[in-house]
Amino acid sequence: MSDNAKRAVLEGGPGDLPERIVPVSAPGADIKVRFRGGYEHFRATARHQETTEGTLPVYEWWERTELPG
């Protein structure tokens, strides 16, 4: 597995999300990013995108969950 298979590009969700290229725990697994008192959830797509770090899989935002409190 190449290093690029261990990272993904996040698409959608909050415009001020600080990182758009993030680690992936397993290919195709959903990504959950902690942000502003909750989690932004991203799902894998069949698409890839050219980035400064190479060609990476694209994950689309699909929901937000709030942390209690």
Secondary structure by P-SEA (a helix, b strand, c coil): ccccccbbbbccccccccccbbbbcccccbbbbbcccbbbbbbbccccccccccbbbbbbbcccccccc
